[in-house]
Amino acid sequence: MKIFLILLALLATLTAKTLHLTTSSNPSRLNPLLATDSASSEIVGFIFSALVKYDKDGKKIIGDLASSYEFKDDTRLIFHLKKNVKWHDGIGFTAQDVVFTFDLIHSPKVVTPYTSTFRMVQSVKAIDKFTVEVTYKKPYFKALETWMMQIVPKHILENEDNVMGSSFNKNPIGTGPYKLTKLEFSKNIELSANEDYYEHKPLINKISFHVIADPSTRFLMLRSKQINIGSLEPMQLERQVGKEFFQYYQKIEQIAHSYTYLGFNLRHKKFQDERVREALSLGINRQELVDILFLGHGQVCTGPFLPGGPSFNKEVKIPQLNLSRAKKLLKEAGYDEDHPFEFEIATSNSSEVRPYAAQIIQHQLAKIGIKVKLRIMEWQAFLNMVVFPREFDTVLLGWSLSLSPDPYLVWHSDNDKPGAFNFIGYKNKKVDKLIKEAEGLVDRKELAIVQKEIFKHITDDNAYLFLYIPNSISVVNKDISPIEPTINGYWHNQIEWKIID
């Protein structure tokens, strides 16, 4: 009995620990249907749950809010829901919440790019309190992945007239492992463990996000051991930390599931000229970007899908630097020393690297007579004043590299509309047709063939100039365990983590 009490006391000590993290910006809306920025998405992931998720290796789709699922035929999917799930306010989770979430995301009350995620769903019905039937318009290759969208509570939002401006977006109620308990903008965001979480209460009692916009300050906090998990830039890894640092932290380095690109506003006449876009591509030395920015901890990006994944087209090669051809193309397009091509690159300072990347590109393109202006902004101002209203020449931005990519959201012309992700205005009828063809392919080999073709068309068009994929270099306090890195990252088992002195 005495040993048991000692073990309980030890567990209480462990769970009383706080996991200290940083975020570069304030979250805009802590509502999964409206969370389009990285800060919101990261925090929402702790507060809300979805019907399904990837397993730790990213190979299988397993239940989350759903205990199991089954396909009745090619277009009907049944979810059997867990019966022990509660919302953070104690109300039970049911099939009606799933139906409500689907209806809300299509409601005129909500403007969100995630509507496109459900575009192939014909209907969602509650068969009973814990069973949901989803019917698709036709066989769909991402039928299951669709339901990785987190679910929102019907009993709170059903009578909300202004969902976009609702207080819920700052006081969220979810079913996830953590509850929001403090929201101090530009200072601190605190999450507390959900005592009633359906798997079990997380062993770490609190997560504290310190809002630090300046990357140098985030690094200083990491070096001074004020945070438990952080990321390092290659320069910091190679030259600014030493043996003492790694006595406290373990390093986890993997290819990042994200890429950086230079995207053209194709509504502007000057970027509609293919010769101009090709000239810009030939004037950028991508390998030099990787060497300068990442010191070998990264690679050149050749297109929109994950390298090594089934949709990646290895036949598409890295564009090679060719200054003479770039100058020739510009001259053909009507630009020379007396009439130079000019444009602006807009990006955010939320990434320490991208402003430097913009400066390098500015320097490289000067060699072919192009004049580049830079506009570097705070993240929220960048989104609200540049990206969403489409007020830019070019943007230096990034996208994630998914385990199961859906090019419709970024590349189909349907999504050249307010609130959607095709904000550069890309339109290619062949690509539109191939994307629609791919949607109905449930055979993964056939799907890969079509998506490789999509990959090639997009890169040939130079609508984006794909630049680089950094390595993700994370450091984790060695007192946190068990940490199990996989292709799907290392957060998959976070509720099992303990912090041991």
N, C-alpha and C positions, 0 to 999 in steps of 0.2 A: 504493500500500500504506500509506504514511504517513497519507494522508487517511482511509483506511478505519479505521486504528487510532485516530485522533483521534475519529472518529465513534463507535466502540465505547466509548471512554473517556467521551465525552459522554453516551451512552446509559446507561452504568453509573452516572454521577453522577445522572442523572434518576431512574433506578429505585431509587436508594438513598433517595430522599425518602420522608417519612412524611406521610400525609394525617391531619391532626388534626381530630377531630369530637367532639361531646358527645352524651351521652344522659342523659335526666332520671332514669332509674331503672335498677336492676340487672335484667338479663334473668332470667326465672324458669326457663325450660327452653329450651336451644338445640337443640331437636328440632322440625322443621317440623310434625310431627303434633300437637305439644303447645303450640306457641308461639301464645298468644292475646293476649299483651300487646305493646305497640308496640316496646319495647326488644328483646324476643326476636325479634319478626318482622323488624325491621330488620337485625339481625346475622345471623340465619338466611339472609336473602336473599343475603349474600355467601358463605356457606359451602356451601349446597346449591343444586341445580339441579332444574328440572322438565322434563317432556317437551316442553312448548311454552311460548311466551310471546308477548306482543303485540310487534309491530314498534314502532319508535320513535315513530310517529305514532298508535299505538293503533287502527289501521284493519284490520290483518291479523294473523292468528295464524300465527306461524312456528315452526319447530323450534328446540329448545334441546338437550336430550339426544337428541331424535329428529332424524334427518336429514331425514325426510319422513313424511307420513301420507296415508292415503286412506280414503274411505268405500266399503266394498264394497256396502252398501245403506243404508237409513234407520237401521238399528240396529247395524251392524257397522263398527267403525273399526280400521284397521290402522296401527300405528306401526312404522316402520323406524328402529332405533336407530343412533346413531353408534358406530363400532367402536374409536375411539381414546380413549374415556373411562375414566379411572381414579379410584378412590376416593383420598382423601388418604393412605391407607396403602399405596398402590401396587397394590391388588387391582383387577382389571378390572370395569367396570360391565356388567351383562347384563340380559336380559329377566327373569331370575329376581328381580332387585331390584324391578322394577316390580310383579310379581305379589305379592311379599312385602309391599310397602308397602300395597297394596290389602287384602291379608288382615289385616295388622296393625291397620289403622285400623278394621276391623270386629271385632277380637279383644276378648274380655273383659279382656285385659291393659291396654287403653287406654280412657280416658275423654276424649273430645275432641268439640268441636262440629263438627269437620270431617268426621265420619262422614256428616253430612247432605249434604255436597258430592258424595258418591258414591252417593247414594240411588237413582239411576236406572241404575246399573251392575249388570247381571245377572252377568257373569263377566269375568275377566281371565285370559288364557292366554298362555303363552310358546310360540309356534309353533316357534321355534328360538332360538339364543343371542341374536340381535339383532332379533327380530320379536315384537311383542305384538299380540294380537287382543283388543279390548274389545267385548263385546256388551251393548247397552242393553236395558232392559225394553220400551221403546217409543221412538219418535223423541223426541229431547231437544234443546231449544234451546241448552243449554250443554254439549253432548257434548265439545267440544274444551276449553273453559275448565276443565272438571273436572280436566284434567291439567296445570293450572298449579300444582297442589300439588307441592311438592318431594318427591323420592324419597329413601328412607333405605336403608342397607346391610343386606342380608340376612345376610351373613357375620358381622356384629357383633351384631345384635339377635335373630337367630332362636332362640338359646338363653337369652335374657334372660327370667327369670321376672317381674321387677318393672320393667317398662318405664317406669312413671310415676316411679319413684325411681332409675332407672338412672344410673350414672356417665356414661353416654353423653350425657346431657342437659347435662352440664357439660364434657364432652370430646368434642364432636361430630366425626364423620368424614363429610365430604360429597364432592361432586364439583365444587363451585363454584370461583370464581376465587381465593378466599382460604381459608386455614386458620386456625383458632384457635390462637394460640401463647401467650397470656397471659390469665388471667381473675382479676382482683383485684377482688372485690366492693367497691362504693362507692368505687372508685379508678380502675382502668384496665383496659380490655379491648383486647387487641392481636390483629390479624389480619395474617398474612403471605401474600404472593403465592404462589399455587400454581404451582410450576415446570412441572407437567404438565397445566395446564388445557387442555382440548380445543380452545379457540379459539386462545389463546396466553397466555403469562404476562402478567398485568397489568403495565403500565409503572410504576405506583407500587408500591413494594415492600411498604409497610406501611400499615395503617390503625389509628389509635389512637383508641378511644372513651374519652373522659374522662367518668366518671360524676359528674354534677353535678346534684343534686336542685334546688338553688335557682336559679330563672330569672335573678335579678339577677347571680349569680356567672357564669352562662353568658354573659350579656351583657357583663360586664366582661372575660371571657376573649376574647370576639370583638373588643371595642374595643382590647384590648392586643395583638391579632394573634397570640394563642396558638393559635387554631384557624383552619382554612382555609375551612370552610363552616359557616354557621350560619343561624339565622332571626332576623328582627326583628319585634317587635310594632310596630303603627302609631305608637304614641307615641314609641318609640325612633327610628323612621325620621324622623318629623316634627320631633322636638325634641331628640334626644340624640346624633345623629351629624351630621357636616358634610362639607365638601369633602375634608378630609384623609382621612376614613374611606373615601370613595369613590375616592380615588386608589389604595387598596389592594384594595378589593372592588368587584365588579360586582353590580348588583341584578337579581334575577329575580323579577318579580311576576306571579302568575297566580291565577285562582280556585282555591281549595283544593279538593281532592277529598275533602272531609269536611264534616260539619255538626255543630252542637251542638244538643242537645234536652234538654227536661225530661221525664223518663219517670216515669209513675205506677206504683206497685205495685198492680196491679189485683186482687190477692188481698185487699186491704184494703177493707172495706165502704165506707168514706167516699169512695173513689175510683171505686167502681162506679156512683155516681150521675152520669149524663151531665151534669146541670145544674151540678154542682160543677166538672167538667173544663172545661165551656164557660166558666163564670165565670172560672176561672183564666186561660184563654186570652184572654178579653176584657179582663182586668185587666193583661196584660203588653203593654207598648209595645215591640215588637220593633225598630222603627226607631230608637228611643232607645237600645236596647242596641247596635245597629250604630254609631250616631253616637258614643256615649261610648267604646265599647271599641275601635273600629277607625278612627275619624277619617276615614271615607269609604273605607277599604280593606277593604270587605266588602259583604255584601248579606243581606237577610232570606231565611231559608229557608222555603219553602212546603210542602215534602214530602220524601219519602225518596230521590228519584232525581235524578241529575245535571242541573242546569239546561242546557237546550240539547240534551240527549241525546234519543234517540228515545222513551224511556219517560216523560219529564217531561211533566206535565199543566199546561200554561200557563193552563188555565181555572180552576184553583184559585188564588184570590187570597189576598193577605196578610190575615190576620185583623186587623180594625181595632179600636183601643182603644175600649171602650164601658163606662165605669165604672157608669153607671146601670143598664144591663141586667145587668152582672155582679152588682151588689148585689141586684137583683131575683131573679136565679136562685139566689143564695145563700140569700135569705130563703125562697124556695119550697122549698129543700132543708132548711130548718130551722135556718139560722144567722143570727145578728144580733149586735148589740153586746154583748148579755148572754151570748150563746152563740156566740162567734166560731169560725170555721173555723181550725184550727191544723194545721200539718204541718211536716216537716223536709226540707230539701234537703241531700243528701249529695253531695260531689264531692271531687276530688283536687287537691292543690297541684302536681301534675306539670305542669299548664298554668297559666301566669301569669294568663291571662285568666279562666278559669272561676270562681275564687273571687270575682273582682270582679263577674262576671255574676250570681252568686248573691246578692251584696249588693244589686245594682241591682234584681233581681227581688223581693227581700225588701222593699225600699223601695216599689216600684211596687204590690205587692199590699197593703201597709199602707193604701193609699188606699181600698181596698174592704173594709177591716176584717179582713183575713186576717193572722194571726200566723204568721210563718215563722221557724223556727230553722235555723241553718246548722251543718253538720258537715263540716269540711274536713280531709282525711286524706292521709297519704303513700300513693303509688300502690298498692304491694303490699298494704298494710293495707286500703286501700279495696276492692281486688278480693276479698281473702280474708275480710274481716269484714263487708262490705256487699253487694257485687254477687253473688258466687257463692252465698252462703247466703241471698240474697233478704231481707236484714235492712235494709229501708229503707222510707221513705214515698215519696220521690222521689229520682231520681238525675239529676245534671246531667252528661251524658256526650256522647260523639260517636261517629259511625260514618263509615266511608269512603263516598264516592260513586263507585261502580264504573262503568267504561265499559260493562259488561254486567251489570246488577244481577240478583241472585237473591233476591227477597223471601222465599223459603221459610225461609231461615236465621234471620231476625229476626221475621217476621210470622206464620208458620204455627203453629197451635196444637200441632202435633207437637213443636215445639222449646221448649215450656214444660216443661222437664225439667232436671235437674242437668247442668251442663257445657255446656248449649246457650245460644244467644244471645237467645232470647225470655224474658229473665229478668223482664220486667214482667208476664208472664202474660196476654198479649193473645190473645183468642179471638174470631173472627168467622167464622161458617160460610160467608158469601158470599166473604170474602177467601180462606179455605182453598180453596174450590172454584175461584176464579179463578186462584189460584197453581198449582193442579194442572192447570188448563186450559192455562195459559201454558207449562208445562213441555214439552208435546208439540207446541208450535207452532214449526216450523222456518222458516216464512215470517215475515220480520222485520217486515213491515208489520202483519200480524195480531197478532203478539206485542206490538207497540207499543200497539195499541188496547186490548188486555186489560190491559197493565201500567199504562196511564193510568187505567183504571177502578180497579185496585188502589190506585193513588196516591190517588184521590179518596176511596175508602172509608176508608182509613187516616187521612187528614187529617180527614174528617168525624167520626170516632170520638174524636178528641182523646186517643188513647192516649199519644201523645207530643205535647208542644207543641214543634213545630219552631221554632227560634229564629234561628240565623244561620249563614251560610257566610262564613268569613273569606277574605281574599285570602292566599295563601301568599307571604310575602316572604322570599326567600332571598338571602343574599349569599355570593359565591364569590370566593376569592382570585384576582386577575387573572393570577397566574402559572400558574394551572391552565388547560390547554387540551387538546383542543377541547371547549368547553361548548356544547351544542346543545339549547336548551329546545324542547320540543314539548308537546302536550296530555298526553303520557304522562310528563311531567317532564323532568329533565335527567340522570338517572343511567343512562340506557339504554346509553351508550357508555363507561362508567366505566373499563373495562379499557384504553381507548385514551388515557386522560388522562395527561398529563405535568405535572410541576411544574418550571417554568423560572425561575431567578433573573433 
